[in-house]
Amino acid sequence: MLVAMLNVMGGAAVAPALPAISEAYPEASEAIVSLVITLPSLAVALSGLFVGVLADRVGKARTLVISLAAFTAAGLWGLAAPTLETLLVGRFVLGIAIAGIATTSAALASEYYDEEMRAKVFSWQSAASGASVLVLETSGGFLSLLGWRAPF
């Protein structure tokens, strides 16, 4: 369930900080700053197929562990990113990691559970994903009161 919650963490936790990020980078257009939220989804769309091929070649569990490590590093990158451009690179890497997490967690659930239990697991993951949006948006909003880097 926790892995399913990570899939929405790419945008939900930092979305409340967008106005503060805009203030931190006044020379950047609103469209560029909004990439902080949308870039991870673009990276998922562009890299999902390749991550699936990687998982088939090196193993799903290994790909999941690598993706979790990349997710952690890229997610924390916002705490130290010196420029908006480097922040956006970190957000793109975060999206690739999310693609790895989503792909491998679904594939592993398909391998580990029979058809009936698999349906339950996928429904639990959907519920956890939906609930995490509420939790992450709220906590991200409170953390953004401390500064725009705090939600990272």
C-alpha positions, 0 to 999 in steps of 0.5 A: 500500500505504501508503494501505491502512495508514492505514485501520487507523491510526485506532485501532490506534496509540493503543489501547495508550494508553487506560489512560494517557488514562483516567488523564489524564482521571479525571473521564471514564467508561471508555465516553467514553475508549473513544470515542478508539478507536471514534469514527473508525469511527463517523465512517467509517460516517456520512460514507462515502457523502457522501465518495463523492459529494464524490469524484465531484464534485471528483475522486477524486485531489483528494479523496484529497489533501484526505483525507490532509491532514485525516488528518495534521492530525487525527491529530496533533491528539492531541498538542495537544488541550487537553481530552478533548472536543476530542480526540474531535472530532479523532478524529471528523474523523480518521474522516471523513478515513479514509472519504475515503482508503478510498473514493478509494483503492479508486475510483482502483485500480478506474480505474487497473488492469484486472480482473486487476491490480486483484484483485492490488492489492486483495489487496496492500492487504489484506495491508498493512492486516493487517500494519500492525495488528501494526506499529501496535499494537506501536509504539503500545504502545512510544510510550505508554510515553513518555506518552499523547500520544506515539502520536499 
